[in-house]
């Protein structure tokens, strides 16, 4: 006799919906085309092609090549990629290519809040740093902040800097009760994780009676910050130094301590908050500019910026925090509810949203 076959644990073969397969393949192919096109945008930014087209009206490919000193044949091919993407306007007869004003604001105007060139530089660094990121995935998860390609630092400076210059002085500081008045009269500000010093220099220019200190553990960024302060004529009132957030003691008490998209990158954000507390006057305030995030994962994943935010968190923020060997790596998607818990655990009972853009969230934090 043949024993009966036991089929109770045999899974049924899944039914494949080929329409969904083809739709998903189209989605991924479209994303691949976008990624390839972004490489061409980065090239146009780096070579000054968009800037040369700004305000020039319809241009022949040879005119753009002559204006930028680039190869005529490659410029023509590059312009076709831009026309195919809708990033420049194509005029077929005679063949001309035009960067219209709305396109120029996004692609060529560095001081525009809509400018994307800096963000694309950061994306380029993620590709260039791909091997060390893969090694981090295979091992301890660590990629130190200083280990990234230089274009990441330059890109962040451009990407975040124009937002600070556009919103910090005119919109965010006025929302912090009493801070604007104190800085106009003559106050002291500490920026922890200051990077290239864009925000601090912008404040120094706006408040000539106040003094400012910036601290960052990345020495090349401090060099950039010092050069920027000297170039903008505020070096006498802005001091930059290399240091760590958890043990920053620049001397004296500060009316405000700022964290510009830096707190979530720290391996021990709690220690950084406690040190900020130690550096504040009795009625001082923390202003934390963070990546914009909702409180629930479902809401975060539905955000149109989710892919960019989580990519940055995977490639930059989380491995950078892990490299500091602290107690936690937050990632960059920390909503107000969680920030409130973290600040409350470290002696700050009031956390209030005072500003938000598609990229950043601004919090006023008080004891």
C-alpha positions in Angstrom: 0.0 0.0 0.0 1.2 3.5 -0.7 1.1 5.9 2.2 -1.0 9.0 1.8 0.8 12.2 1.0 0.7 14.8 3.8 0.0 18.1 2.1 -1.1 20.0 5.2 2.1 22.1 5.3 2.6 22.6 1.6 2.1 26.3 0.8 0.0 27.2 -2.2 1.9 28.9 -5.0 1.0 32.6 -5.0 -1.1 34.0 -7.8 0.9 36.6 -9.7 -1.0 39.6 -11.0 1.0 40.5 -14.1 -0.7 43.8 -14.4 0.7 44.8 -11.0 4.1 43.4 -12.0 4.2 45.5 -15.1 2.9 48.6 -13.3 5.6 48.2 -10.6 8.3 47.6 -13.3 7.2 50.9 -14.8 7.4 52.6 -11.5 10.9 51.4 -10.8 12.0 52.2 -14.4 10.7 55.7 -14.0 12.6 56.1 -10.8 15.8 54.8 -12.5 15.3 57.4 -15.3 14.9 60.1 -12.7 18.1 59.0 -10.9 19.9 59.1 -14.2 18.5 62.5 -14.9 19.5 63.8 -11.5 23.1 62.9 -12.4 22.8 65.3 -15.4 21.3 68.0 -13.1 24.3 67.7 -10.8 26.6 68.0 -13.8 24.8 71.1 -15.0 25.1 72.7 -11.6 28.8 71.9 -11.3 29.7 73.2 -14.7 27.6 76.4 -14.3 25.3 75.5 -17.3 22.1 76.6 -15.7 23.6 79.8 -14.5 24.8 80.6 -18.0 21.3 80.0 -19.3 19.6 82.2 -16.7 18.2 85.3 -18.3 19.7 84.5 -21.7 16.5 83.5 -23.4 16.4 80.8 -26.0 20.0 79.6 -26.8 21.6 77.4 -29.4 23.7 74.5 -28.0 26.8 76.1 -29.5 26.1 79.4 -27.8 25.9 77.6 -24.4 29.1 75.7 -25.1 30.9 78.9 -26.0 29.6 80.7 -22.9 30.8 77.9 -20.6 33.9 76.7 -22.4 32.5 73.2 -22.7 32.5 70.6 -25.4 30.0 71.5 -28.1 28.8 68.0 -28.9 28.3 67.0 -25.3 26.5 70.2 -24.5 24.0 69.5 -27.2 23.4 66.0 -25.9 23.1 67.3 -22.3 20.5 69.8 -23.5 18.4 67.0 -25.0 18.4 65.3 -21.6 17.1 68.5 -20.0 14.5 69.0 -22.6 13.3 65.4 -22.2 13.0 65.9 -18.4 11.1 69.2 -18.9 13.9 71.0 -17.1 14.5 73.4 -20.0 12.0 74.4 -22.7 12.7 73.1 -26.2 12.1 75.4 -29.3 12.4 73.2 -32.4 12.6 75.6 -35.3 15.3 77.0 -35.1 16.5 74.6 -32.4 16.9 76.5 -29.2 16.8 75.7 -25.5 15.5 78.0 -22.8 15.8 78.1 -19.0 12.7 79.9 -18.0 12.6 82.0 -14.8 10.6 79.5 -12.8 13.1 76.7 -13.8 16.1 79.0 -13.0 14.8 79.7 -9.5 15.0 75.9 -8.8 18.1 75.0 -10.7 20.3 78.1 -10.8 19.5 80.5 -8.0 21.6 79.6 -5.0 19.8 81.9 -2.5 16.3 80.7 -3.4 14.5 78.6 -0.8 13.4 76.4 -3.8 17.0 75.8 -5.0 17.9 72.1 -5.3 21.5 72.1 -6.2 22.8 71.5 -2.7 20.5 68.6 -2.1 21.7 67.0 -5.4 25.3 67.4 -4.3 24.4 65.4 -1.1 22.8 62.7 -3.2 26.0 62.5 -5.3 28.0 61.9 -2.1 25.7 59.0 -1.2 26.7 57.3 -4.4 30.4 58.1 -4.0 30.3 56.8 -0.4 28.4 53.7 -1.5 31.2 51.1 -0.7 31.8 52.3 2.8 28.0 52.4 3.4 27.7 48.8 2.2 30.6 47.8 4.5 28.7 49.5 7.4 25.6 47.4 6.6 27.8 44.2 6.7 29.5 45.1 10.0 29.0 47.6 12.8 26.8 50.2 11.0 29.3 53.0 11.4 30.2 55.7 8.8 31.8 58.6 10.6 30.7 62.1 9.6 34.2 63.1 8.5 34.4 60.0 6.3 32.0 61.3 3.6 33.0 62.8 0.4 33.6 66.6 0.5 30.6 67.3 -1.8 28.4 66.2 1.0 29.6 69.0 3.3 29.5 71.5 0.5 26.0 70.3 -0.6 24.6 70.5 2.9 26.0 74.0 3.3 24.1 75.1 0.2 21.0 73.0 0.8 20.3 74.1 4.3 22.0 77.5 4.2 19.5 79.2 2.0 16.6 78.1 4.2 18.4 79.6 7.3 19.1 82.8 5.4 15.5 83.0 4.2 13.6 82.1 7.4 15.8 82.3 10.5 16.0 86.0 11.2 12.7 87.2 9.7 10.4 84.3 10.7 11.8 81.9 13.3 13.5 84.1 15.8 10.5 86.5 16.0 8.4 83.5 17.1 10.7 82.9 20.1 9.3 85.0 22.9 11.8 87.8 23.9 14.7 86.4 21.9 14.8 89.1 19.1 14.7 91.9 21.6 17.5 90.3 23.6 19.7 89.9 20.5 19.1 93.4 19.3 20.1 94.7 22.7 23.2 92.5 22.9 23.0 88.8 23.8 25.0 85.7 23.4 24.2 82.7 21.2 25.7 79.2 21.0 25.3 77.0 17.9 26.1 73.4 18.6 26.9 71.4 15.5 27.4 74.6 13.5 28.8 73.0 10.4 30.0 75.7 8.0 28.5 78.5 10.1 25.8 79.7 7.6 23.2 80.2 10.3 25.4 81.8 12.9 26.9 84.3 10.4 23.3 85.2 9.2 22.4 85.9 12.9 25.6 87.9 13.4 24.8 90.1 10.4 21.2 90.7 11.6 22.1 91.4 15.3 25.3 93.5 15.4 25.2 94.1 19.2 25.3 90.4 20.0 28.1 87.8 20.1 28.1 84.3 18.8 29.9 81.0 19.3 29.8 78.0 17.0 31.0 74.5 17.9 31.4 71.4 15.6 33.5 68.3 15.8 34.4 68.4 12.1 37.5 70.6 11.8 37.2 71.3 8.1 33.7 72.7 8.6 35.1 75.0 11.3 37.7 76.2 8.8 34.9 77.0 6.3 32.9 78.8 9.1 35.8 81.0 10.0 36.4 81.9 6.4 32.8 82.8 6.0 32.7 85.0 9.1 35.8 86.8 7.9 34.4 87.3 4.4 31.1 88.6 5.8 32.8 91.0 8.2 31.6 89.5 11.4 34.7 87.6 12.6 35.1 89.9 15.6 31.8 88.8 17.1 31.6 85.2 15.9 34.0 82.6 17.3 34.2 79.1 16.0 35.9 76.1 17.7 36.2 72.4 17.3 34.4 70.5 20.0 31.8 67.8 21.0 28.3 68.6 21.9 28.3 66.6 25.1 31.2 68.6 26.7 30.9 72.0 25.1 31.9 74.6 27.7 32.8 77.7 25.7 32.7 79.9 28.8 29.9 82.1 30.2 26.1 81.7 29.9 24.1 82.0 26.7 20.7 83.5 26.0 20.0 80.8 23.4 21.5 77.5 22.3 20.7 76.5 18.7 20.9 73.0 17.2 20.6 73.3 13.4 19.6 69.9 12.2 22.3 68.4 14.3 20.7 67.0 17.5 19.4 63.8 15.8 22.9 63.2 14.4 24.4 62.9 17.8 25.2 59.6 19.4 24.2 60.9 22.8 21.5 63.6 22.2 20.5 63.5 25.9 24.0 64.5 27.0 24.0 67.3 24.4 20.8 68.6 25.8 22.1 68.5 29.4 25.2 70.3 28.3 23.1 72.9 26.5 21.2 73.4 29.8 24.5 74.0 31.6 25.4 76.6 29.0 22.1 78.6 29.3 21.2 81.6 31.4 18.4 81.0 33.9 15.8 82.1 31.4 17.6 80.9 28.3 16.0 79.0 25.5 17.0 76.1 23.2 15.9 76.4 19.5 16.1 73.1 17.8 15.8 73.0 14.0 15.2 69.4 13.0 14.1 67.5 9.9 10.3 67.8 9.4 8.6 64.6 10.7 5.2 63.5 11.8 4.7 61.6 15.0 3.6 58.2 13.5 5.5 56.0 11.0 2.4 55.8 8.8 2.3 59.6 8.5 6.0 59.8 7.9 5.9 57.3 5.1 3.1 59.2 3.5 5.1 62.4 3.4 6.1 63.4 -0.2 9.6 64.0 1.2 9.8 60.5 2.9 12.1 58.9 0.4 14.6 61.8 0.6 14.4 61.9 4.4 14.7 58.2 5.0 17.6 57.9 2.4 19.5 60.6 4.3 18.7 58.9 7.6 20.1 55.6 6.2 23.2 56.9 4.5 24.2 59.9 6.7 22.4 60.5 10.0 22.1 57.0 11.5 25.5 55.7 10.7 27.0 59.0 11.7 25.3 58.8 15.1 26.4 55.1 15.5 30.0 56.2 14.8 29.9 58.2 18.0 29.2 55.0 20.0 26.6 56.7 22.1 23.5 55.1 23.7 21.2 55.7 20.7 21.0 56.6 17.1 17.7 58.4 16.5 17.6 58.8 12.8 16.2 61.9 11.3 12.5 61.1 11.5 11.7 62.2 15.1 8.4 63.9 15.5 7.3 66.5 18.1 5.9 63.9 20.5 9.2 62.0 20.8 11.3 65.2 21.0 9.0 66.3 23.8 9.7 63.1 25.7 13.4 63.5 25.2 13.6 67.1 26.3 11.3 66.5 29.2 13.5 63.6 30.4 16.4 66.1 30.4 14.7 68.9 32.4 12.9 70.9 29.7 9.1 70.8 30.1 8.0 73.1 27.3 8.4 72.1 23.6 6.6 74.3 21.1 6.6 74.2 17.3 7.4 77.7 16.0 8.0 77.0 12.3 7.9 74.3 9.6 8.8 73.9 6.0 8.6 70.7 3.8 12.2 70.0 5.0 12.6 71.4 8.6 10.7 71.6 11.8 11.6 74.4 14.3 11.1 73.9 18.1 11.3 76.4 21.0 12.4 74.5 24.1 12.3 75.9 27.6 12.8 74.6 31.1 
